[in-house]
Amino acid sequence: MSEQAQAQQALRRQGTSSIKEALAGWGDVATLLRGGDQGSIVPVVIPKDSRGLRWLSLVFLAVWAGVTAALLLAEDREVLGWPAVAVAVLWLLLAALWWWRSSIVEIEEGTTGVLTKFGAISGPGLPPGRHYLWHPWARVAYVVDVTTEIPYAAPVLSSPTHENVPLKSIEFFLRFRIVDAIRFVQTIGAGNFDLVLSNSVQDAIRQRSRQVRTERAYDLRGSDVKDMQDLLNRQLTRYGVQIMGCNIPDVQLPDQYREHLSTRERVSKELAAYEKEWELTRKRRIDTLLMEIERSKKVRDAKIIEVKAAVNKARKDVAQMLEERETEAQRVKYQIETRARTDLVAAQGEAKAQAQLATAYRDNRAVLGYELARRRLDVGAQLAKEAPRAVVVHTDPGSGDTSALSTLLMAQLLPRLGGDTGGAAADDRS
């Protein structure tokens, strides 16, 4: 046996999936569909049908008992006839119960039963649940899992690359589901499907590996295999199977090329480490230069701040000196203005005093003239009062002489009038 065949067998023992169909009783159907059989995937189970026609023996016995009972009753042997009738009825009931119980078929959830009559597939698949097969030759030939996404691993050995370098292995993993149970069991079956699927996967993998260069073979891991999935679906749709998803989890290169690649990787790692070290050194130097630049900037900023502080202080001193000079000038100005205002006020006061004095002198002359004139008038009035007054005694112009009585009265009044006048003149003089 060649080394390639031995490696293929070892690889199949390690991780290759196999698909087959199994023959089992109804009690083992669910176990085989869910757990497989000896490491193999079992999507189709052929149930053992134990129905048969053995229940007809009870029917024959019931017929024989009935005929016997009829003969006994015809001979008036009722003591034996009626028990024979009871036995016939009992056997008929047992045969009917046996037929009813054997006609019950229970299809597991997630599966489809393929019904056959006389060996031919009859009608659509049986859905999950309990069914009654009253036809004695009706059988459930297959129970097919149509809901589970079945995983399948198919490693491919010696797949050549673009440079015709055979890769050691390419692991391919996919998930498929049987969508049409009747088409699957009619056209291919589980055993043949394993071979067809394995060959289809190998063809698809080899087509993909032919497009890849050897140094980029590891790029196949986790790559997009949507085109491969579409290709497999086109090939397997006619079997009632659909590929739900697939991927390439691992790629193994030849040992010699892997050693060469490991050397390249080691050199690449050393180069990456050197580049990383140089990058760290360069970064450290750059950081040092940046720190020196930042320190120089800080020194420059400190000196600029000191210069600005000195300039501000000089400006402040100059402003303060100018303010003091301006204050001194304002003070001198205020002194001059105050002195000028004082001299002006003094001059104005002196002028007002001279004016008031002139006005007073002028007013005194008028007052003195007025006083002199008034005193003149008073003296004239006094003199006028002291001057002798003429007393006129009016008499009746019609009489020619004055009576003696009037003369006497006038003589008495004249001294009084003269004394009054003298007293009034003395009062005026005083």
C-alpha positions as CSV (number, residue, x, y, z in Angstrom):
1,M,0.0,0.0,0.0
2,S,1.4,3.4,-1.0
3,E,2.2,6.2,1.5
4,Q,-0.6,8.3,0.1
5,A,-3.2,5.6,0.6
6,Q,-1.9,5.0,4.2
7,A,-2.1,8.7,4.9
8,Q,-5.6,8.8,3.5
9,Q,-6.7,5.9,5.6
10,A,-5.2,7.4,8.7
11,L,-6.8,10.8,8.0
12,R,-10.1,9.1,7.5
13,R,-9.8,7.3,10.8
14,Q,-8.9,10.7,12.5
15,G,-11.5,13.1,11.0
16,T,-13.3,12.0,7.9
17,S,-17.0,11.7,8.2
18,S,-18.9,8.8,6.7
19,I,-22.7,8.6,5.9
20,K,-24.7,5.4,5.9
21,E,-28.2,4.1,6.4
22,A,-29.0,1.6,9.2
23,L,-31.6,-1.1,9.8
24,A,-33.2,-1.0,13.2
25,G,-36.3,-1.4,15.2
26,W,-38.7,1.4,15.8
27,G,-37.3,1.9,19.3
28,D,-33.8,2.6,18.0
29,V,-34.7,5.0,15.2
30,A,-34.3,8.2,17.3
31,T,-31.0,7.0,18.7
32,L,-29.5,6.3,15.3
33,L,-30.7,9.5,13.8
34,R,-29.4,11.7,16.6
35,G,-26.3,9.8,17.7
36,G,-25.2,7.9,14.6
37,D,-23.8,4.4,14.4
38,Q,-20.2,3.6,15.3
39,G,-19.0,7.1,14.4
40,S,-20.9,7.2,11.2
41,I,-23.7,9.7,10.4
42,V,-27.1,8.0,9.9
43,P,-29.6,10.3,8.2
44,V,-31.8,7.4,7.0
45,V,-33.0,4.5,9.0
46,I,-34.8,1.5,7.6
47,P,-37.3,0.4,10.3
48,K,-37.9,-3.3,10.9
49,D,-41.6,-4.0,10.2
50,S,-42.9,-6.7,12.4
51,R,-46.5,-6.3,11.4
52,G,-47.0,-9.3,9.1
53,L,-50.2,-11.2,8.8
54,R,-50.0,-13.3,11.9
55,W,-53.2,-11.7,13.2
56,L,-55.0,-13.6,10.4
57,S,-54.4,-16.8,12.4
58,L,-56.8,-15.6,15.0
59,V,-59.3,-14.8,12.3
60,F,-59.0,-18.3,11.0
61,L,-59.4,-19.7,14.5
62,A,-62.5,-17.4,15.0
63,V,-64.0,-18.7,11.7
64,W,-63.3,-22.3,12.7
65,A,-64.9,-21.7,16.1
66,G,-67.9,-20.0,14.5
67,V,-68.5,-22.9,12.1
68,T,-68.2,-25.4,14.9
69,A,-70.6,-23.4,17.0
70,A,-73.1,-23.3,14.1
71,L,-72.9,-27.0,13.6
72,L,-73.4,-27.6,17.4
73,L,-76.3,-25.3,17.5
74,A,-77.8,-27.0,14.4
75,E,-77.6,-30.3,16.3
76,D,-79.3,-28.7,19.3
77,R,-76.1,-29.1,21.4
78,E,-76.4,-25.7,22.9
79,V,-74.2,-26.6,25.9
80,L,-71.2,-26.7,23.6
81,G,-72.5,-24.3,20.9
82,W,-72.7,-21.1,22.9
83,P,-69.2,-21.5,24.4
84,A,-67.9,-22.0,20.9
85,V,-69.7,-18.8,19.8
86,A,-68.1,-17.0,22.7
87,V,-64.6,-18.3,21.8
88,A,-65.1,-17.2,18.1
89,V,-66.1,-13.7,19.2
90,L,-63.2,-13.5,21.6
91,W,-60.7,-14.6,18.9
92,L,-62.2,-12.0,16.5
93,L,-61.8,-9.3,19.1
94,L,-58.2,-10.3,19.7
95,A,-57.5,-10.4,16.0
96,A,-59.0,-6.8,15.6
97,L,-57.0,-5.6,18.6
98,W,-53.8,-7.2,17.1
99,W,-54.5,-5.6,13.7
100,W,-55.2,-2.1,15.3
101,R,-52.1,-2.2,17.4
102,S,-49.9,-3.4,14.5
103,S,-51.2,-0.6,12.3
104,I,-50.0,2.2,14.5
105,V,-46.8,4.0,13.3
106,E,-45.1,6.9,15.2
107,I,-42.9,9.2,13.2
108,E,-40.2,11.1,15.2
109,E,-40.2,14.9,15.3
110,G,-38.0,16.3,12.7
111,T,-38.2,13.3,10.4
112,T,-40.3,12.1,7.5
113,G,-41.5,8.6,6.8
114,V,-41.4,7.2,3.3
115,L,-44.5,5.1,2.8
116,T,-44.5,2.1,0.4
117,K,-47.2,-0.3,-0.9
118,F,-46.1,-3.5,-2.5
119,G,-42.5,-2.1,-2.5
120,A,-43.4,1.1,-4.4
121,I,-43.3,4.5,-2.8
122,S,-46.9,5.6,-2.3
123,G,-47.9,9.2,-1.8
124,P,-46.0,12.0,0.0
125,G,-43.9,11.4,3.1
126,L,-45.5,10.9,6.5
127,P,-45.2,14.0,8.8
128,P,-44.2,13.6,12.4
129,G,-46.8,12.1,14.7
130,R,-49.0,8.9,15.0
131,H,-50.4,7.3,11.8
132,Y,-52.5,4.3,11.2
133,L,-51.6,2.0,8.3
134,W,-54.8,-0.1,7.8
135,H,-53.6,-1.5,4.5
136,P,-51.8,-4.8,5.4
137,W,-49.1,-4.3,2.7
138,A,-48.4,-0.6,3.5
139,R,-45.0,-0.2,5.1
140,V,-42.8,2.7,6.3
141,A,-39.7,1.8,4.3
142,Y,-37.5,4.7,5.4
143,V,-37.4,7.3,8.2
144,V,-35.4,10.3,6.9
145,D,-34.1,13.2,9.1
146,V,-35.1,16.4,7.2
147,T,-34.5,19.1,9.8
148,T,-31.1,18.5,11.3
149,E,-28.1,20.3,9.6
150,I,-25.7,17.3,9.4
151,P,-22.0,18.2,9.8
152,Y,-19.6,16.6,7.4
153,A,-15.8,16.7,7.4
154,A,-14.0,15.8,4.2
155,P,-10.2,16.3,4.2
156,V,-8.6,16.3,0.8
157,L,-5.0,14.9,0.4
158,S,-2.4,15.9,-2.1
159,S,-4.2,18.8,-3.5
160,P,-1.9,20.6,-6.0
161,T,-1.4,24.4,-5.9
162,H,-0.9,26.8,-8.8
163,E,2.8,25.8,-9.0
164,N,1.7,22.1,-8.9
165,V,3.0,21.6,-5.4
166,P,0.8,19.0,-3.6
167,L,-0.5,20.2,-0.3
168,K,-0.4,17.6,2.4
169,S,-4.1,18.0,3.3
170,I,-6.9,20.5,3.2
171,E,-9.7,20.1,5.7
172,F,-13.1,20.9,4.4
173,F,-16.1,21.2,6.7
174,L,-19.7,21.6,5.6
175,R,-23.3,21.3,6.8
176,F,-26.0,19.8,4.7
177,R,-29.7,19.1,5.1
178,I,-32.0,16.6,3.3
179,V,-34.8,18.8,2.0
180,D,-36.6,16.1,-0.1
181,A,-36.7,12.7,1.6
182,I,-38.4,10.8,-1.2
183,R,-36.0,12.1,-3.9
184,F,-33.1,11.3,-1.6
185,V,-34.0,7.7,-1.1
186,Q,-35.2,7.2,-4.7
187,T,-32.1,8.7,-6.5
188,I,-29.1,8.0,-4.3
189,G,-29.5,6.7,-0.8
190,A,-27.2,7.4,2.2
191,G,-24.4,5.0,1.3
192,N,-24.0,6.3,-2.3
193,F,-24.4,9.9,-1.1
194,D,-21.3,9.6,1.0
195,L,-19.2,8.7,-2.0
196,V,-20.8,11.3,-4.2
197,L,-20.4,14.1,-1.6
198,S,-16.7,13.1,-0.9
199,N,-15.9,13.2,-4.6
200,S,-17.7,16.5,-5.1
201,V,-15.9,18.1,-2.2
202,Q,-12.5,16.9,-3.5
203,D,-13.2,18.3,-7.0
204,A,-14.2,21.7,-5.5
205,I,-11.2,21.8,-3.2
206,R,-8.8,20.9,-6.0
207,Q,-10.2,23.6,-8.2
208,R,-9.8,26.1,-5.4
209,S,-6.2,25.0,-4.6
210,R,-5.2,25.3,-8.2
211,Q,-6.0,29.0,-8.0
212,V,-3.7,29.6,-5.0
213,R,0.0,29.9,-4.9
214,T,1.9,27.8,-2.5
215,E,3.2,30.6,-0.3
216,R,-0.4,31.9,0.0
217,A,-1.8,28.4,0.8
218,Y,-2.5,29.4,4.4
219,D,-4.9,32.1,3.1
220,L,-7.3,29.3,2.3
221,R,-8.0,28.9,6.1
222,G,-11.2,30.8,6.8
223,S,-11.5,32.2,3.3
224,D,-14.7,32.9,1.5
225,V,-16.0,29.6,0.0
226,K,-19.4,30.9,-1.2
227,D,-18.6,29.9,-4.8
228,M,-17.8,26.3,-3.6
229,Q,-21.0,26.2,-1.7
230,D,-22.9,27.3,-4.8
231,L,-21.1,24.7,-6.9
232,L,-21.9,21.9,-4.5
233,N,-25.6,22.9,-4.3
234,R,-25.8,22.8,-8.1
235,Q,-24.4,19.3,-8.0
236,L,-26.4,17.9,-5.1
237,T,-29.8,19.6,-5.6
238,R,-31.0,16.8,-7.8
239,Y,-30.5,14.4,-4.8
240,G,-32.8,16.5,-2.6
241,V,-29.9,17.8,-0.5
242,Q,-29.0,21.4,0.2
243,I,-25.6,22.6,1.5
244,M,-26.3,25.1,4.4
245,G,-22.7,26.3,4.9
246,C,-19.1,25.3,4.5
247,N,-15.6,26.5,5.4
248,I,-11.9,25.5,5.3
249,P,-10.7,25.2,8.9
250,D,-7.1,24.1,8.3
251,V,-4.5,23.6,5.6
252,Q,-1.3,21.5,6.0
253,L,1.7,22.1,3.7
254,P,4.2,19.4,2.7
255,D,6.9,18.8,5.3
256,Q,9.8,20.1,3.1
257,Y,7.9,23.1,2.1
258,R,6.8,23.6,5.6
259,E,10.4,23.5,6.9
260,H,11.2,26.0,4.2
261,L,8.3,28.1,5.2
262,S,9.2,27.8,8.8
263,T,12.6,29.1,7.9
264,R,11.1,31.9,6.0
265,E,8.8,32.6,8.9
266,R,11.7,32.5,11.3
267,V,13.6,35.0,9.2
268,S,10.5,37.0,8.8
269,K,10.0,37.0,12.6
270,E,13.6,38.0,13.1
271,L,13.2,40.7,10.5
272,A,10.0,41.8,12.2
273,A,11.7,41.7,15.6
274,Y,14.6,43.8,14.2
275,E,12.2,46.2,12.6
276,K,10.3,46.4,15.9
277,E,13.5,47.0,17.8
278,W,14.6,49.6,15.3
279,E,11.1,51.1,15.5
280,L,11.4,51.2,19.3
281,T,14.9,52.8,19.1
282,R,13.7,55.3,16.5
283,K,10.7,56.1,18.6
284,R,12.9,56.4,21.7
285,R,15.2,58.8,19.9
286,I,12.3,60.7,18.5
287,D,10.8,60.9,22.1
288,T,14.2,62.2,23.4
289,L,14.3,64.8,20.7
290,L,10.8,65.8,21.3
291,M,11.5,66.0,25.0
292,E,14.6,68.3,24.2
293,I,12.4,70.3,22.0
294,E,9.7,70.6,24.6
295,R,12.4,71.5,27.2
296,S,13.8,74.2,24.9
297,K,10.3,75.5,24.3
298,K,9.7,75.7,28.0
299,V,13.0,77.6,28.5
300,R,12.2,79.9,25.6
301,D,8.7,80.4,27.0
302,A,10.2,81.1,30.5
303,K,12.6,83.7,29.0
304,I,9.8,85.2,27.0
305,I,7.7,85.4,30.1
306,E,10.7,87.0,31.9
307,V,11.1,89.6,29.1
308,K,7.4,90.3,29.0
309,A,7.5,90.7,32.8
310,A,10.4,93.1,32.5
311,V,8.7,95.0,29.7
312,N,5.5,95.2,31.7
313,K,7.5,96.4,34.8
314,A,9.2,99.0,32.7
315,R,5.9,100.1,31.2
316,K,4.4,100.2,34.7
317,D,7.3,102.3,36.0
318,V,7.1,104.7,33.0
319,A,3.4,104.9,33.5
320,Q,3.8,105.5,37.2
321,M,6.5,108.2,36.5
322,L,4.3,109.8,33.9
323,E,1.4,109.6,36.3
324,E,3.5,111.3,39.1
325,R,4.7,114.0,36.6
326,E,1.2,114.5,35.5
327,T,0.0,114.7,39.1
328,E,2.8,117.2,39.9
329,A,1.9,119.2,36.8
330,Q,-1.8,119.1,37.8
331,R,-0.8,120.2,41.3
332,V,1.3,123.1,40.0
333,K,-1.5,124.0,37.6
334,Y,-4.1,123.8,40.4
335,Q,-1.8,126.0,42.6
336,I,-1.4,128.6,39.8
337,E,-5.1,128.5,39.1
338,T,-5.8,128.8,42.8
339,R,-3.4,131.7,43.2
340,A,-4.8,133.3,40.0
341,R,-8.4,132.8,41.3
342,T,-7.4,134.2,44.7
343,D,-5.8,137.3,43.1
344,L,-8.8,137.6,40.8
345,V,-11.2,137.3,43.7
346,A,-9.1,139.8,45.6
347,A,-9.0,142.2,42.7
348,Q,-12.7,141.7,42.1
349,G,-13.3,142.3,45.9
350,E,-11.2,145.4,45.8
351,A,-12.9,146.6,42.7
352,K,-16.3,145.9,44.3
353,A,-15.1,147.7,47.5
354,Q,-13.9,150.7,45.4
355,A,-17.2,150.7,43.5
356,Q,-19.2,150.4,46.7
357,L,-17.0,153.2,48.2
358,A,-17.7,155.3,45.2
359,T,-21.3,154.5,45.4
360,A,-21.3,155.3,49.1
361,Y,-19.5,158.6,48.5
362,R,-21.9,159.5,45.8
363,D,-24.9,158.5,48.0
364,N,-23.5,160.4,51.0
365,R,-23.3,163.6,49.0
366,A,-26.9,163.2,47.9
367,V,-27.9,162.4,51.4
368,L,-26.0,165.4,52.7
369,G,-27.7,167.6,50.1
370,Y,-31.0,166.1,51.0
371,E,-30.4,166.7,54.7
372,L,-29.2,170.2,54.0
373,A,-32.3,170.9,51.9
374,R,-34.6,169.3,54.5
375,R,-33.0,171.3,57.3
376,R,-33.4,174.4,55.2
377,L,-37.0,173.6,54.8
378,D,-37.3,173.0,58.5
379,V,-35.6,176.3,59.3
380,G,-37.8,178.1,56.9
381,A,-40.8,176.4,58.4
382,Q,-39.7,177.3,61.9
383,L,-39.1,180.8,60.8
384,A,-42.4,180.9,59.2
385,K,-44.0,179.7,62.4
386,E,-42.3,182.2,64.6
387,A,-43.2,185.1,62.3
388,P,-46.0,187.4,63.6
389,R,-49.4,186.5,62.4
390,A,-52.1,188.9,61.5
391,V,-55.4,188.4,63.2
392,V,-58.4,189.4,61.1
393,V,-61.6,189.9,62.9
394,H,-64.4,189.8,60.5
395,T,-67.3,192.0,61.4
396,D,-70.5,192.4,59.8
397,P,-70.0,194.6,56.8
398,G,-73.3,196.1,57.2
399,S,-72.6,197.7,60.6
400,G,-70.4,200.7,60.8
401,D,-68.8,200.0,64.2
402,T,-67.7,197.2,66.4
403,S,-69.6,196.3,69.4
404,A,-67.9,196.4,72.7
405,L,-68.5,192.7,73.4
406,S,-66.6,191.6,70.3
407,T,-63.8,193.8,71.2
408,L,-63.6,192.3,74.7
409,L,-63.6,188.8,73.4
410,M,-60.9,189.5,70.9
411,A,-58.8,191.0,73.6
412,Q,-59.0,187.8,75.6
413,L,-58.4,185.4,72.7
414,L,-55.4,187.0,71.2
415,P,-52.9,186.3,74.0
416,R,-54.0,182.6,74.0
417,L,-53.5,182.4,70.3
418,G,-50.2,184.1,70.6
419,G,-49.1,181.7,73.3
420,D,-50.1,178.6,71.3
421,T,-48.2,179.9,68.4
422,G,-45.1,180.5,70.5
423,G,-45.3,177.0,72.0
424,A,-45.7,175.4,68.6
425,A,-42.7,177.3,67.3
426,A,-40.7,176.3,70.3
427,D,-41.6,172.6,69.6
428,D,-40.5,173.0,66.0
429,R,-37.1,174.3,67.1
430,S,-36.6,171.5,69.4
